[in-house]
Amino acid sequence: MEPIAFSLLSLSSSGMAIRRLTAAMEAAREAAADPVADRLSRKPRQSVLAALSTAIIRPRRLVSADAAPLVNRITRFAADNDLSIGMQVSLASLFELQGDSPASNALSRRRADMVLMDKTGAPLCGLELADQAGPAFRDHIRARAFEQANLPLLSVPVDADWSVIRDRLEAILPTQTAKATAVPHLRIETEPEDAEVLNLFADRKAA
């Protein structure tokens, strides 16, 4: 190859390398300036956003029509006692696991219908609005999780006498208020699909 041709080829290659480097540096500067936009621009997230943009989404009731009168009474009870209420609270938000554990699946897939909290947001007790179908396996998992965390869980039939429910709440709350500064911790080490999870709660109680 002639020297002049070799020189032109070298210059062309060098120019391409410089342009690529400049483009990479510019992209890095943009990402550093707006990391949120950079994360949102990734294709998996774009596909989720696109799906949500075309989805038909409507709000739904957090409690059934049958349970609404009871929920209203509990709400008034909470207001009279300077308490707050959380509705449909994920157990993964309610309880803190110590260390890595597959038990996070057991918590993230279950919710408490209602959680009474003090003024600081500390949970005092959970309430399950029970139906007539009887407890299912998920209910046993939920109950054992509350037991393991030393947090009361009341299963309340929606047609129960209010005076009975009020008496149960009043009996629990003074004791729980004294414990409100303690954050519940769970030690669960199994998947919720396996029935042996129920036995492991008791085994970890003393840990």
Helices and strands as residue ranges (DSSP letters): H 3-33, H 35-40, H 43-54, H 68-80, E 84-90, H 91-94, E 96-97, H 103-108, E 111-117, E 123-130, H 137-148, E 153-157, H 162-178, E 185-186, H 197-204
